[in-house]
Amino acid sequence: MANEPPFRETQRMRQPWIWGFLVLTTIPVFVFNSVAGGVIVLLVAAFLYSIQLITEVRTDGIYVRLAPVHRSFRRFPFEQIEGVERTQFGLLTYGGIGVRWTPNTVAYMTTRGNGIKIIRENEKSVVVGSQKTSELLDVIDESH
């Protein structure tokens, strides 16, 4: 397709520890035969299963969407970006997975590991987790 972005990555929350934790939480539901508890566990599991971190590099900037939390992409225009660098982080670096805020950074991640840090003028930095960090940085360098 002509409108395809030069880079697109979709990541999901598929870590075994998340699903193991959900399985462990279902044990009391079965022991106490709680229909309401079962419904809650199923809703949480469905929500976690549906989460996707979508990162795109387009001609005008870097786009990030954590679906279904974000209804639309968050756009980071190239003209507001001072620099982009490779970064590594653990789950404890920003306090977990998903969208995380610190005084100086907003982080989007589905797992620990590698990603990019977008340094912006007069704004918080943005960290985006990526399983394809080298490819993402190459495309940003070409597009910027």
C-alpha positions as CSV (number, residue, x, y, z in Angstrom):
1,M,0.0,0.0,0.0
2,A,1.2,3.5,-0.8
3,N,0.1,4.9,2.6
4,E,2.0,2.3,4.7
5,P,4.4,4.0,7.2
6,P,8.1,3.2,6.7
7,F,8.1,1.6,10.2
8,R,5.3,-0.1,12.1
9,E,5.7,-2.4,15.2
10,T,2.9,-3.9,17.2
11,Q,3.7,-5.4,20.6
12,R,1.4,-7.3,23.0
13,M,1.5,-8.2,26.6
14,R,2.2,-11.9,26.4
15,Q,4.6,-12.4,29.3
16,P,4.1,-15.7,31.0
17,W,4.2,-14.1,34.5
18,I,1.1,-12.0,33.7
19,W,-0.9,-15.1,32.7
20,G,0.5,-17.1,35.5
21,F,-0.7,-14.5,38.0
22,L,-4.1,-14.5,36.4
23,V,-4.3,-18.3,36.7
24,L,-3.4,-18.0,40.4
25,T,-6.1,-15.5,41.0
26,T,-8.7,-17.8,39.6
27,I,-8.0,-20.5,42.2
28,P,-10.0,-18.6,45.0
29,V,-12.7,-18.0,42.4
30,F,-13.2,-21.8,41.9
31,V,-12.7,-22.6,45.6
32,F,-15.4,-20.2,46.7
33,N,-17.5,-20.7,43.6
34,S,-17.7,-17.0,43.0
35,V,-19.4,-16.0,39.7
36,A,-18.7,-12.3,40.2
37,G,-15.0,-13.1,40.8
38,G,-14.9,-15.2,37.7
39,V,-16.4,-12.5,35.6
40,I,-13.9,-10.0,37.0
41,V,-10.9,-12.3,36.3
42,L,-12.2,-12.9,32.7
43,L,-12.7,-9.1,32.1
44,V,-9.1,-8.4,33.4
45,A,-7.7,-11.2,31.2
46,A,-9.6,-10.0,28.1
47,F,-8.4,-6.4,28.7
48,L,-4.8,-7.5,29.1
49,Y,-5.0,-9.7,26.0
50,S,-6.4,-6.8,24.0
51,I,-3.6,-4.4,24.8
52,Q,-1.3,-3.5,21.9
53,L,1.6,-1.0,21.8
54,I,1.7,0.3,18.2
55,T,4.7,2.4,17.1
56,E,4.8,4.0,13.7
57,V,7.3,6.3,12.1
58,R,5.7,8.5,9.4
59,T,7.0,11.4,7.3
60,D,5.9,14.0,9.9
61,G,6.9,12.2,13.2
62,I,6.8,9.3,15.5
63,Y,3.3,7.9,16.5
64,V,2.6,5.8,19.6
65,R,-0.7,4.2,20.6
66,L,-1.4,1.9,23.5
67,A,-4.7,0.4,22.4
68,P,-7.4,0.2,23.7
69,V,-6.3,2.7,26.4
70,H,-5.6,5.4,23.7
71,R,-8.3,5.9,21.2
72,S,-5.9,7.5,18.7
73,F,-2.2,7.8,18.2
74,R,0.0,10.2,20.2
75,R,2.1,12.2,17.7
76,F,5.6,13.4,18.4
77,P,6.5,15.7,15.4
78,F,10.1,15.6,14.2
79,E,10.4,19.4,14.5
80,Q,9.9,19.1,18.3
81,I,12.4,16.3,18.7
82,E,15.9,17.3,19.9
83,G,17.2,13.8,19.7
84,V,16.5,10.1,19.8
85,E,18.7,7.5,21.5
86,R,18.7,3.8,22.4
87,T,17.7,3.0,26.0
88,Q,17.3,0.0,28.2
89,F,14.9,-0.4,31.0
90,G,13.5,-2.9,33.4
91,L,10.0,-3.3,34.8
92,L,11.1,-1.5,37.9
93,T,12.7,1.5,36.0
94,Y,9.3,3.1,35.5
95,G,7.3,1.1,38.0
96,G,5.7,-1.4,35.6
97,I,4.3,-1.8,32.2
98,G,1.7,0.2,30.2
99,V,1.9,4.0,30.2
100,R,4.1,5.2,33.0
101,W,4.8,8.8,34.2
102,T,7.8,10.2,36.0
103,P,8.5,13.9,36.6
104,N,10.7,14.0,33.4
105,T,9.5,11.1,31.3
106,V,6.4,9.4,29.9
107,A,7.1,5.7,29.1
108,Y,5.1,3.3,26.9
109,M,6.1,-0.3,27.3
110,T,4.7,-3.9,27.2
111,T,7.8,-5.6,28.6
112,R,11.3,-4.8,29.9
113,G,14.1,-4.5,27.5
114,N,15.1,-2.1,24.8
115,G,13.5,0.9,23.3
116,I,14.1,4.5,22.3
117,K,14.1,7.7,24.3
118,I,12.7,10.7,22.5
119,I,14.2,14.0,23.8
120,R,11.8,16.9,23.1
121,E,12.1,20.7,23.4
122,N,10.5,22.0,26.6
123,E,8.5,18.8,27.1
124,K,8.9,15.5,28.9
125,S,11.0,12.9,27.3
126,V,9.2,9.9,25.9
127,V,10.4,6.3,26.2
128,V,8.9,3.7,23.8
129,G,9.7,0.1,24.2
130,S,10.6,-1.8,21.1
131,Q,11.7,-5.3,20.1
132,K,13.1,-3.8,16.8
133,T,15.1,-0.9,18.3
134,S,17.9,-0.9,15.7
135,E,15.4,-0.9,12.8
136,L,13.3,1.8,14.5
137,L,16.4,4.1,15.0
138,D,17.5,3.6,11.4
139,V,14.0,4.6,10.0
140,I,13.9,7.6,12.4
141,D,17.4,8.7,11.1
142,E,16.2,8.4,7.5
143,S,12.9,10.2,8.1
144,H,14.1,13.0,10.4
